[in-house]
Amino acid sequence: MKEEFFHTELVKRGVEYHKAAEVARILVSGKSDELLTDKEIQLATQVCRNWIIQRKRLAFIHEQ
């Protein structure tokens, strides 16, 4: 259930479908950073940063 939520939220903010699916899986895995690969950490960081940027952008637009 959480994985679907994360996936949907990421896709709604413009993240590519397959990247959103992979990051959603990473987020719900509960693994610590030490157990993730460098590729997983880099992907999750990049996608989450983009999600934050889009969220802030939309919040700003709605304030106007």
C-alpha positions in Angstrom: 0.0 0.0 0.0 2.8 2.5 0.9 4.7 1.5 -2.2 1.7 2.4 -4.4 1.3 5.7 -2.6 4.9 6.7 -3.1 4.9 5.5 -6.7 1.7 7.5 -7.5 3.0 10.7 -5.8 6.3 10.5 -7.7 4.7 9.9 -11.1 2.2 12.8 -10.4 5.2 15.1 -10.0 6.8 14.1 -13.3 9.1 11.2 -12.3 9.5 8.6 -15.0 7.3 5.6 -14.3 10.0 3.0 -13.9 12.2 5.3 -11.8 9.2 6.0 -9.5 8.6 2.3 -9.1 12.2 1.6 -8.2 12.4 4.5 -5.7 9.0 3.5 -4.1 10.4 0.0 -3.6 13.6 1.4 -2.0 11.6 3.7 0.3 9.4 1.0 1.6 12.2 -1.5 2.0 13.2 0.0 5.3 16.9 -0.7 4.5 19.5 1.5 6.0 21.8 3.4 3.6 24.5 0.9 4.4 22.5 -1.9 2.9 21.6 0.0 -0.3 23.9 0.1 -3.3 25.4 3.3 -4.5 23.1 3.2 -7.5 20.0 2.9 -5.3 21.1 5.8 -3.1 21.9 8.0 -6.0 18.6 7.2 -7.7 16.5 7.8 -4.6 18.3 11.0 -3.8 17.9 12.4 -7.3 14.3 11.4 -7.6 13.4 12.8 -4.2 15.2 16.1 -4.9 13.2 16.5 -8.1 10.0 15.6 -6.2 10.7 18.4 -3.7 11.5 20.9 -6.4 8.2 20.2 -8.2 6.2 20.3 -4.9 7.7 23.7 -4.0 7.0 24.9 -7.5 3.4 23.9 -7.3 2.9 25.3 -3.9 4.3 28.7 -5.1 2.0 28.7 -8.1 -1.0 28.0 -5.8 0.0 30.9 -3.5 -0.3 33.4 -6.4 
